[in-house]
Amino acid sequence: MNNKHLALFSLGAALLLVGCSQTSFSTIKYYQFSQPIVAMKRSSDNTHVQLRVNTVQLRGALNNRGIAMVLDNNRVNAANYHLWSESPDLMLTASAHLQLYTQLTNWMVIKGLPVITDVDQQRYYELEYELHHFNGDEKGNANIAGLWRLYYTTPETGRKIKAVNYFNELTPLHDNDYEGLVATLETTWLKVNQQVGDELSKLAL
């Protein structure tokens, strides 16, 4: 083996060792929304209507513990060492529920579709989210886009769709790192749900 080949081999071996050591000693960091929780209570006696918030649906790799970045060539990259502390669909659902519960003071807002035998409570609105984007991008933005659907169910007429709304929120990052991305995704998601709450509050109950 000549000196040139020996040098190339040594460089390749060094890079391999560095890569392995970085992989072995990299620290996994976990992130979650920091939405504050304020003590609140509500009863069916002082609310006019029930809203059931279904689990948020995310397309493909977006419902991944690794925080997603969209690259210029339309690839989605999920981080290996920067992870959501729980499944994104559950985190987003809990956040949406809290935001709407806080905003819609005369609604009984609950998560999911529990079985209720009381006829008076079998009339309810149902909210579905479908997210096509929940990620950062290479231009320094956080992007949340998709749609929400609103249904209304009664024992007499069954389940009927009332509205379908598409949205696309692109927000510059607070800081150009994963903490900044998480914070910006959170404020963007709160904005989306604020808009949903504004639309629901216009309904004649």
N, C-alpha and C positions, 0 to 999 in steps of 0.2 A: 504494500500500500504506500503510495507516494505521499509527500508532505501535504499536498493540496487536499487529497481525499481524507487524510488523517485529520486535517483542520476542520473540514466540513463535518466529519463524523463526530468530532469532539463538540462542535457547536450544537449539532442536533441533539446529542446526549445531554448537554447542559440545559437546553431549552426544555427537553422532556422532564428532566429532574425538577426544574423550576415549576413547570406546569403541574407536576404531581404534588409538589410540596404546597403550592397554592391551593390545590383542590383539597388536600388533606387537612390544611389548617384554616381554611376559610370559615368565618363565623356566620351562621345563619341568623338573619334578623327578621323579626316578625312585626307586622304592622296591622293596625285596625283603625276604624273611625273613632274619633274622640268626642262624638256628639254627646253633649251633657244631658243627663237625665234629671228632670225636676219631678218632685213628688206631685202626682195628680190622681184624682179619682173621679169616677163617673158611674152612673147607674142607668138602667133602662128607663127609670121613671123620669129622668130629666134629659133624655135624648129623643130625637125625632125619628131617626133612621139608623140602620146598621150598615156598615161598610166592612166587607171582608177583603183583606189584602192577601192575595195569593203569593206564593214564593216566586221571587223574581227569576225569570228565565234568561240565561246568557248563552249566546251562540258559541259552539265549539270550544276552543281552548281558553276562552275568556273566563269560564268557570273553573279556573285552575288556581291552586294556592300560590303559584309563582306569579308575581305582578307582571302584567302584560305590557309589551311595547310593540308598536307597529312600525316596521322598517319601510324604507322607501320602495323596496321591491315587492311590497304587499305581503311580506312574511310577518307573522306574529311571533315574537320571541317572549317566552316566559322565563323570568329570572330564576336562577337556581338557588340563590342565597338571600333573596329579598322576597319574603313570603307573606301572604295574608295569614292572620292568626286563625281564621276559620274560612270555610268555604265562602267565596264571594256572594253566592246567591242568598245565603242565610244572613250575611252581614248587611247586604243591601235591603233585604226584606225587613229586618229589624229596624234599620234606619228610616225606611219609608213609613213603617207603621208608627214610629215615634213622632216623626214630623207631621203626619196627617192627624194623629191623635191630638197633638198639641194645637194644630191649626183649626181643626173642625170641632169646635167646642160643643156643638149640639148633635154630633154624630157619635154613635157607639162604634169605634174602630177596633177591629179584632184581626188577628192573623189567621190565615187558613180558612178552611171550609168545614167547621165542626158540624156534627149531626145535631140538629136542634128540633125537638118535637113540639115545642110551643108554637101554635099556629101564628100567633102575633109576631113571632120572630122569624117566620119563614118568608117574610118580605124583606129583601135586602139588596144592596148594591154590591157588586163584586169587581175588584180591580186587578187587572193582569198587566205586568210589565214584560216586555221582550227587548233585551238589550243586544244590539249589533256591535256596539263599540263600548268598551270600558277599559281604557288603556291610555298610556302616554304615547307620544310620537317623537320622531327625531328632530322636530322643529321647536320643541320645548313647550308642548301643549298637553293638556289632559282632555280627553274626548269621551263623552258619554252620549250615545245616540241610540235610538230605537223607537219603540212605540208603546203606548198604553191603551188598553181596551177597558171599557166600562160596560158591565152587564147589569140588568135588573131582573130579579126573580120574584115571582109571586106564586102561591099555590094554584091560582086560577089559570094563569097564562104561561107558567113555566119560565124558562130563562130566555131573555131577549137582550140583544146587543144594543147599547144606547149611543156609544161613541167610540171612535178610533182616532187617536192623535199621534202623529209622528213628531219627534223632536231630535235636535242635533245641537248639543252644547259643546263648544270648543273654547277652552279657557287657558290662557298663558299660565305656566307654572309659577307658584309662589317662590320656590327655590329650585335650582336645577340639580336635584338629587331625588332619591327615592322618597325621602321624607316630604319633600316639596310636592312630589307627584301624588302621594297619598292624601296630603292636606288639600290639594287642588281638586282631586277626584271627589273628596268628601263635600267640599263647598259646592261643587258642580251638581252633585247628586241632591243636595239640599235645595238647590235652586230649581232643579227639575220637579221635585216634590212640592215645592212652594207653588209652582205653576199649576200642578195637578190639583192641589188643594184649592187654588183660586177658581179653577174651572168647576170643581165639585160644589163649591159654596154658592155658585150661581143657580144650581138646580132648584126647582120649585118642589119643596118637600111636602 
